Amino acid sequence: MQAVIASLQSVAEIIIVIALGYWLRKSGKLGDQFRGNISFLIMNIALPASIFVSVLKYLTRDKLVGLTGGLIYAVASCAASYLLGWILTKILKIRPGRRGTFINMFANANTIFIGLPLNIALFGEQSLPYFLVYYVANTVSTWAVGVFFISADDPSLKPGTKKKFNWKKLLPPPLVGFLIALVFLLVAIPVPSFINNTLNMVGGIVTPMSLIYIGIILADAGLRSIRFDRDTIWGLIGRFVFAPAFMIIFILIGTHLGAAIPQMEQSTLVVQAATPGLAIMPILVGQAHGDVKYATNLVTTSTVLFVIVIPIIMELSNLIF
C-alpha cells in the first residue's frame, strides 16, 4: 500500500507540472515558436548535458559491465513486442497508414519526455544508469526498426518502392552525449569542476521542461479529440499490457537462469516499458503520409492514461520482484 501511495504522490507531482504547461499553452502565454524552441533545447542541449553528467556521476567501469544484462532484457522485450505487433496487424486487419503506428506502440516508448522525468520522480537520480540502458535500446529500436515500419506503411508508395533511410538519425544528440560520457569514463579523462557544474545546471532543466512540453502537446491535441476505437484500444493494450509483460517475463527467466539484475534496475526497465507512445510519432507518420489523426490519438490517450497505469505497474512490479 505504501508503494502505491508513493507512486501516486510522484505521479501527482508530474501531473501538476504537466497541467501548468497545459494551462500556459491554453491561456496563450506560450506561443507556437516556444513549442519548437523547448523541444530543441531539451533534445539538443539540456538532455545531452544531463546524460553526460549522470553517466560520470553514477557509473564506474565495473558497473558498466553489469548493465549489459539489462540491455539484453530491453532488446529482447522490444523484439518480442515488434513480433506481436506485426502479427496482430494481420489478425486484426489494421488498414494501411495505421500499421506502422500500431507496431511502434507495442515496441517503442516515450523515454525522453515522460520516461526520464517519471523515472527520476519515482526512483531518484540513482536510477539514471538503468534508465540509460533502456534509452539506448529504445533509441536504436526507434530509428533502426520503428521508422522502417512507418515508412513501409506509406499508402502513397507504389508496391516495391523503398524510402532512403537516414542513418544520421541513429545518433541523436542525447545518445551522442551518452557515448561521449562513456569515452570520458573508460579513458578516465578528468572533467574540470566548473564544466561539470555548468553541465549539471543546464541538465537540471530537463525534467520540468519535459513535463511542460507534454502539457503543450496535450493542449494542442485537445483532450476532446480523445477517442477509443478498436485500433486505438489494441494499440493501448500493446503499450500498457504486452510491452511491460514481456519485460517482466524476460527478467524472471533471466533471474531463474542466474542472470539477476538489481531490483531498482528491474523496476526501471518495467516502468520504462510501460511509458506512453513516442511523442514524435505523429510527425513521422505525417512524413509517411499515414493516418496522423490515429497516431496523435494514440499518443494523447496513452499520455493521459499513463497516470492510471503507472501506479498499477509499480504495485505489480513490487509484488513480482
C-alpha positions, 0 to 999 in steps of 0.5 A, a space after each residue: 500500500 505504501 508503494 502505491 501511495 508513493 507512486 501516486 504522490 510522484 505521479 501527482 507531482 508530474 501531473 501538476 507540472 504537466 497541467 501548468 504547461 497545459 494551462 500556459 499553452 491554453 491561456 496563450 502565454 506560450 506561443 507556437 515558436 516556444 513549442 519548437 524552441 523547448 523541444 530543441 533545447 531539451 533534445 539538443 542541449 539540456 538532455 545531452 548535458 544531463 546524460 553526460 553528467 549522470 553517466 560520470 556521476 553514477 557509473 564506474 567501469 565495473 558497473 558498466 559491465 553489469 548493465 549489459 544484462 539489462 540491455 539484453 532484457 530491453 532488446 529482447 522485450 522490444 523484439 518480442 513486442 515488434 513480433 506481436 505487433 506485426 502479427 496482430 496487424 494481420 489478425 486484426 486487419 489494421 488498414 494501411 497508414 495505421 500499421 506502422 503506428 500500431 507496431 511502434 506502440 507495442 515496441 517503442 516508448 516515450 523515454 525522453 519526455 515522460 520516461 526520464 522525468 517519471 523515472 527520476 520522480 519515482 526512483 531518484 537520480 540513482 536510477 539514471 544508469 538503468 534508465 540509460 540502458 533502456 534509452 539506448 535500446 529504445 533509441 536504436 529500436 526507434 530509428 533502426 526498426 520503428 521508422 522502417 515500419 512507418 515508412 513501409 506503411 506509406 499508402 502513397 508508395 507504389 508496391 516495391 518502392 523503398 524510402 532512403 533511410 537516414 542513418 544520421 538519425 541513429 545518433 541523436 544528440 542525447 545518445 551522442 552525449 551518452 557515448 561521449 560520457 562513456 569515452 570520458 569514463 573508460 579513458 578516465 579523462 578528468 572533467 574540470 569542476 566548473 564544466 561539470 557544474 555548468 553541465 549539471 545546471 543546464 541538465 537540471 532543466 530537463 525534467 520540468 521542461 519535459 513535463 511542460 512540453 507534454 502539457 503543450 502537446 496535450 493542449 494542442 491535441 485537445 483532450 476532446 479529440 480523445 477517442 477509443 476505437 478498436 485500433 486505438 484500444 489494441 494499440 493501448 493494450 500493446 503499450 500498457 499490457 504486452 510491452 511491460 509483460 514481456 519485460 517482466 517475463 524476460 527478467 524472471 527467466 533471466 533471474 531463474 537462469 542466474 542472470 539477476 539484475 538489481 531490483 531498482 534496475 528491474 523496476 526501471 526497465 518495467 516502468 520504462 516499458 510501460 511509458 506512453 507512445 513516442 511523442 514524435 510519432 505523429 510527425 513521422 507518420 505525417 512524413 509517411 503520409 499515414 493516418 496522423 489523426 490515429 497516431 496523435 490519438 494514440 499518443 494523447 490517450 496513452 499520455 493521459 492514461 499513463 497516470 492510471 497505469 503507472 501506479 498499477 505497474 509499480 504495485 505489480 512490479 513490487 509484488 513480482 520482484 
